[in-house]
């Protein structure tokens, strides 16, 4: 029979091979799902893995959707490596969008291009303030950051709803719950004409490089990781757990807030109740599939972006439910958790001795 045998040390190969195996299993399960739904699995896989990369415009859409996922995942990686479980990046994303939208609404015809960096800065600060609430409650009252950050997601969504249904509602919007469209000068500059790809993608890639330097080339980054892996050793070395908590959450909140600012001042162009797109939760999967490494998260963000676009294409072309995107995301996460068993354990075939088998009878 097959038994799990603990490895003397964790398998380095499976540390990076596990996400690939999880993706392969997810694809196989996806084929079965397409067949059960009465759809051609080849066309279904094309919608998820070929159509999003077929044209320059399609690849621009993939990169555009990958941008907020990558930015949020970068911040979450700092938290998770520091053993701080920030599950509320979606709320920080929303408040960052609200703060950025508030600044964008101040612009008029005479406003100059200087408003764009101010909008982005407002988004960063908004996300940091929202994450700072989590840090404060954890620091002063030892509140569980998982519950606090998660509950603040719903508070942030309610704040957004209050504003677009109330004070910031467009008086010329035919009673729709949305702000007025932002002035053209507030739009994030595009990278490629004819696509919606904007400079946020460059900021996300720059953030990946900066995170790599922070985690692996600075004393502060080393302290963050030691605090997460071995809190007692961190205290012995004189590293402050309190500072690590605040650093992790503020970086994470700032990244999520920046993603929110780029979203509303980029492809959306206004505040609506549909700003919460689930990026904050999907970025958790991006972070773990990317192994909490800046380079790995670039590829996992692209993959998750393809799931989003593939789900939309499968809905419009094959008549499949919109929830299929969430199904693929969930499958990828659960298969990854299962495959990660191979990092610490290996499969071993153990033959039962004939005498023992007879004795058991």
C-alpha positions in Angstrom: 0.0 0.0 0.0 1.0 3.7 -0.4 2.1 5.5 2.7 3.3 9.1 3.3 6.8 9.1 4.7 8.3 12.3 6.1 11.4 13.5 4.3 14.6 14.2 6.2 14.4 17.7 4.8 12.0 19.6 2.6 12.2 18.9 -1.1 13.5 21.9 -2.9 12.3 20.5 -6.2 8.7 20.1 -5.1 8.8 23.6 -3.6 8.7 24.9 -7.1 7.2 21.9 -8.9 4.1 21.8 -6.7 2.4 24.8 -8.3 3.0 23.3 -11.8 1.5 20.0 -10.6 -1.5 21.8 -9.0 -2.1 23.7 -12.3 -2.0 20.4 -14.3 -4.5 18.8 -11.9 -6.7 21.9 -12.1 -6.8 21.7 -15.9 -7.7 18.0 -15.7 -10.5 18.7 -13.3 -11.6 21.6 -15.6 -11.8 19.2 -18.5 -14.1 17.0 -16.5 -16.3 20.0 -15.5 -16.6 21.1 -19.2 -17.7 17.6 -20.2 -20.2 17.4 -17.3 -21.7 20.8 -18.4 -22.0 19.4 -22.0 -19.4 21.7 -23.5 -16.4 21.0 -25.7 -13.4 20.8 -23.3 -11.0 21.9 -26.1 -13.0 25.1 -26.6 -13.2 25.6 -22.9 -9.5 25.4 -22.4 -8.9 27.6 -25.4 -11.1 30.3 -23.7 -8.9 30.1 -20.6 -5.4 29.5 -21.9 -5.3 30.6 -25.6 -7.7 33.4 -26.3 -6.3 35.7 -23.6 -2.9 35.5 -25.3 -4.1 35.5 -28.9 -3.7 39.2 -29.8 -1.8 42.2 -28.6 -5.0 43.7 -27.2 -5.8 40.5 -25.4 -2.3 40.3 -23.9 -2.8 44.0 -22.8 -6.0 43.0 -21.0 -4.2 40.1 -19.3 -1.4 42.5 -18.1 -4.0 45.1 -17.0 -5.9 42.6 -14.8 -2.6 41.1 -13.6 -1.5 44.5 -12.3 -3.8 44.9 -9.3 -3.4 41.2 -8.5 0.4 41.5 -8.5 0.5 44.7 -6.5 -1.8 43.3 -3.8 0.1 40.0 -3.7 3.4 41.8 -3.2 2.1 43.4 0.0 0.5 40.2 1.2 3.8 38.4 0.7 5.4 40.8 3.2 2.6 40.1 5.7 2.6 36.3 5.3 6.4 36.1 5.5 6.1 38.1 8.7 3.4 35.7 10.1 0.8 38.5 9.9 -2.4 37.2 8.3 -3.9 40.1 6.5 -7.0 38.7 4.8 -8.6 42.1 4.3 -6.7 43.4 1.3 -10.0 43.7 -0.6 -11.1 46.4 1.9 -7.8 48.2 1.7 -8.2 48.1 -2.1 -11.6 49.6 -1.9 -10.6 52.4 0.5 -7.6 53.2 -1.6 -10.0 53.5 -4.6 -12.3 55.8 -2.5 -9.4 58.0 -1.4 -8.1 58.3 -5.0 -11.6 58.9 -6.4 -12.1 61.7 -3.9 -9.0 63.5 -5.2 -10.0 62.8 -8.8 -13.4 64.4 -8.3 -11.7 67.6 -7.3 -10.1 68.0 -10.7 -11.7 70.3 -13.3 -10.9 71.5 -16.8 -8.0 73.7 -15.5 -6.2 70.9 -13.5 -2.8 69.9 -14.8 -1.2 66.4 -15.1 0.3 66.8 -11.6 -3.0 65.4 -10.3 -2.1 61.9 -11.3 0.7 61.3 -8.8 -1.5 62.9 -6.1 -4.3 60.5 -6.9 -2.0 57.5 -6.6 -0.5 58.9 -3.4 -4.0 59.3 -2.0 -4.8 55.7 -2.8 -1.6 54.5 -1.1 -2.4 56.5 2.0 -6.0 55.3 2.1 -5.0 51.7 2.0 -2.3 52.3 4.7 -4.9 54.0 7.0 -7.3 51.0 6.6 -4.5 48.5 7.3 -3.3 50.7 10.1 -6.6 50.1 11.9 -5.8 46.4 11.9 -2.3 47.0 13.1 -3.6 49.3 15.9 -6.2 46.8 17.2 -3.7 43.9 17.0 -1.0 46.0 18.7 -3.0 47.6 21.5 -5.7 45.1 22.1 -4.2 41.8 20.7 -7.2 41.5 18.4 -7.0 38.8 15.8 -5.9 40.4 12.5 -7.6 37.7 10.4 -11.1 38.6 11.8 -10.4 42.4 12.0 -9.1 42.7 8.5 -11.8 40.5 7.0 -14.6 42.5 8.8 -13.1 45.8 7.6 -13.7 44.6 4.0 -17.4 44.9 4.5 -17.1 48.2 6.3 -15.0 49.6 3.4 -17.6 48.3 0.9 -20.3 50.1 2.9 -18.3 53.3 2.9 -18.1 53.1 -0.9 -21.8 52.4 -1.1 -22.7 55.4 1.1 -20.6 57.8 -1.1 -21.9 56.6 -4.5 -25.5 56.4 -3.3 -25.2 59.7 -1.5 -22.8 62.7 -1.4 -20.7 61.7 -4.5 -23.6 60.5 -6.6 -23.6 61.9 -10.1 -26.6 64.3 -10.4 -26.6 63.8 -14.1 -26.3 60.0 -13.9 -29.9 59.2 -14.3 -30.1 58.1 -10.7 -27.5 55.3 -11.1 -25.3 54.8 -8.0 -22.1 56.1 -9.4 -19.9 59.2 -9.2 -19.4 61.4 -12.3 -16.8 60.4 -14.8 -13.4 61.6 -13.8 -11.8 64.4 -15.9 -9.5 63.2 -18.7 -6.5 64.7 -17.0 -6.9 62.3 -14.1 -6.6 59.1 -16.2 -3.5 57.0 -15.7 -1.2 57.3 -18.8 -1.4 54.4 -21.2 1.6 52.3 -22.3 0.3 51.1 -25.6 -2.2 53.1 -27.7 -5.2 51.0 -28.7 -5.1 49.0 -25.5 -6.1 49.7 -21.9 -2.6 48.8 -20.6 -1.3 51.7 -18.4 1.8 52.6 -16.4 0.5 50.7 -13.4 2.0 47.6 -14.9 5.4 49.2 -14.8 4.8 50.2 -11.2 3.9 46.6 -10.3 7.0 45.3 -12.0 9.1 47.9 -10.2 7.4 46.9 -6.9 8.5 43.3 -7.5 12.1 44.4 -7.9 11.9 46.6 -4.8 10.3 43.8 -2.8 13.1 41.4 -3.8 15.7 43.9 -2.6 13.8 44.6 0.6 13.3 40.9 1.5 16.7 39.5 0.5 19.1 42.4 0.6 18.2 44.6 3.6 18.4 44.1 7.4 14.8 45.2 7.8 13.5 42.6 5.3 15.6 39.9 7.1 14.1 40.9 10.4 10.6 40.7 9.0 11.2 37.1 7.8 13.0 36.0 10.9 10.1 37.3 13.0 7.7 35.2 10.9 9.8 32.0 10.9 11.1 32.1 14.5 9.5 34.8 16.7 11.6 33.7 19.7 14.9 33.9 17.7 13.8 37.4 16.4 13.2 38.6 20.0 16.6 37.2 21.1 18.3 39.0 18.2 16.6 42.3 19.3 14.1 42.6 16.4 10.9 44.3 17.3 7.8 42.3 16.7 5.7 45.4 17.0 7.7 47.2 14.3 7.4 44.1 12.1 3.6 44.1 12.6 3.2 47.7 11.6 5.7 47.5 8.7 4.0 44.4 7.2 0.5 45.8 7.4 1.3 49.3 6.2 3.3 48.0 3.2 0.4 45.6 2.4 -2.2 48.3 2.8 -0.3 50.7 0.7 0.1 48.2 -2.1 -3.6 47.4 -2.1 -4.5 51.1 -1.9 -2.3 51.8 -4.9 -4.0 49.0 -6.8 -7.4 50.5 -6.0 -6.2 53.9 -7.2 -4.9 52.5 -10.5 -8.2 50.7 -11.0 -10.6 53.7 -10.6 -8.3 56.2 -12.3 -7.5 53.7 -15.1 -10.0 51.3 -16.7 -13.1 52.3 -14.6 -12.7 56.1 -14.6 -15.3 56.7 -11.8 -16.5 55.2 -8.5 -19.2 52.6 -8.7 -20.5 49.9 -6.3 -18.7 47.4 -8.5 -15.2 48.6 -7.6 -14.8 45.5 -5.3 -13.8 42.9 -7.9 -12.5 40.2 -5.6 -8.8 41.1 -6.4 -7.9 41.3 -2.7 -9.0 37.7 -2.2 -7.7 36.4 -5.5 -4.3 37.9 -4.6 -4.0 35.5 -1.7 -4.0 32.7 -4.2 -1.5 34.6 -6.3 0.8 35.1 -3.4 0.9 31.4 -2.4 1.0 30.0 -6.0 4.0 32.4 -6.5 5.6 31.0 -3.4 5.6 34.4 -1.8 8.5 35.3 -4.1 8.5 38.5 -6.2 9.3 36.7 -9.4 7.0 33.8 -8.9 4.1 36.1 -8.1 4.5 37.8 -11.5 3.7 34.5 -13.3 0.9 33.5 -10.9 -0.7 37.0 -11.3 -0.7 36.4 -15.1 -2.2 33.0 -14.6 -4.9 34.4 -12.3 -5.6 37.2 -14.8 -6.1 34.6 -17.5 -8.7 32.9 -15.3 -10.6 36.1 -15.0 -10.6 36.8 -18.8 -11.2 33.1 -19.6 -14.2 33.1 -17.3 -15.7 36.1 -19.2 -15.0 34.5 -22.5 -16.5 31.2 -21.5 -19.6 33.0 -20.3 -20.1 35.0 -23.5 -19.1 32.4 -26.0 -19.9 29.1 -24.4 -22.8 30.1 -22.2 -21.0 28.9 -19.1 -21.8 30.4 -15.7 -19.7 33.4 -14.5 -18.9 31.6 -11.3 -16.6 29.3 -13.3 -13.8 31.8 -12.7 -14.1 31.4 -9.0 -14.3 27.6 -9.4 -10.9 27.6 -11.2 -9.4 29.9 -8.6 -10.6 27.7 -5.8 -9.5 24.5 -7.5 -6.0 25.9 -8.0 -5.7 26.8 -4.3 -7.0 23.5 -3.0 -4.9 21.4 -5.4 -1.8 23.5 -4.4 -2.4 22.9 -0.7 -2.7 19.1 -1.5 0.4 19.1 -3.7 2.4 20.9 -1.1 2.2 17.8 1.0 5.0 16.5 -1.3 7.3 19.1 -0.1 7.5 17.6 3.4 6.4 14.0 2.6 7.1 11.5 -0.1 5.0 8.6 -1.4 6.4 5.2 -0.5 5.0 1.9 -1.6 5.1 -0.5 1.4 4.4 -4.1 0.6 2.5 -6.0 3.4 4.4 -9.2 4.4 2.4 -12.4 3.5 2.7 -13.7 7.1 1.4 -10.5 8.5 -1.5 -10.5 6.1 -2.5 -14.1 7.1 -2.1 -13.2 10.8 -4.5 -10.4 10.3 -7.0 -12.8 8.8 
